[in-house]
């Protein structure tokens, strides 16, 4: 274990988040001042992706829910907000998530945006504070680039992160409640894929069954409310999602998966899938071993949430709001048991990479996501290997964050 003084001391950890937070505020204010008719200089609308949520809600409230899966009809609904809107955003979400955003168009667009973003941010903060407390931790979260990326995109990263984090915090003491949370995460099924692995590893059958029943029930309610045509359209659009992922129809620079890393390098689709599959299997094995053999709750949570981004080829920069929780868990574990070489650098890289990922991909045509995420998972796995019988994790109450000198 290394005990030498490190460059990331208390003074720097106090100063750096404030500098980055000021930079985000300046950037945000600049975007507001230079925006023209709700567009920035790149032609991106205010709230970006949120316009699809509002448009889908409007179609459903007017009795045409299935039309959200038709690009041209969804575009017409979005143009009710911004007549000059021309972007071809596609609706891939299942009936369960559709049901969740159904009421949004009852409000004007801007009011709906802030209602959705602030309410999901509130849940995100609640879960974060169950993991870690203290002014320094809150400053680090406030300046976390993943938080700002999700806020600017107008996406659901706060919501999915809060649900996943709440499930991990309750899985041992409240298995039924954890199952409910995991079932709700089926609003984005590809982000819930590793929970069955973890639950099987610890024999949490009640949680697993509850999660499956919750997911099925929620999907059934959404289908019954919105119509079977919505379910059929959702299933049909999955093929388009795969096709656009493979051929670059989706913005690869915003997708931190191994598959996209390989496609940006020019790897053929078949080989990209094959190598991604190998990496995904390794991530699954890491999660299984950590959950099976390590009793440290912090490392279990960090392993699952990090590995999720190495398993699914379809992940976005706004989903990286999740990383606040693994970073917090690993920081707490490092402060309790001392740091290994390079670990603090990995955490800093993970803290910065949601906002650096796109400019780096544009500049050098390399998707750094798998490199950062792989390092974060390796750090978690290495720590778990030396604490297989250690029960030093919190008992369900948030720990106080304090940076060691």
Protein Blocks (a to p, Z undefined) as FASTA:
>chain_A
ZZbdcfblfklmmmmmmmmmmmmmmmmmmmmmmpgghiafkopaehilmmmmmmmmmmmm
nopamlmmpmklmmmmmmmmmmmbcbdcddfbdfklmmmmmmmmmpcfklmmmmmmmmmm
mmmmmmmmmmpgcjklmmmmmmpmklmmmmmnopaklmmmmmmmmmmmmmmmmmmlmmmm
mmmmmmmmmlmmmmmmmmmmnopaklmmmmmmmmmmmmmmmmmmnopklmmmmmmmmmmm
mmmmmnopacfklmccfklmmmmnopafklmmmmmmmmmmmmmmmmmmmmmmmccfklmm
mmmmmmmmmmpmcdcfklmmmmmmmmmmmmmmmmmnopaehklmmmmmmmmmmmmmmmmm
mmnopafklmmmmmmmmmmmmmmmmmmmbcfbcehiacdddddZZ
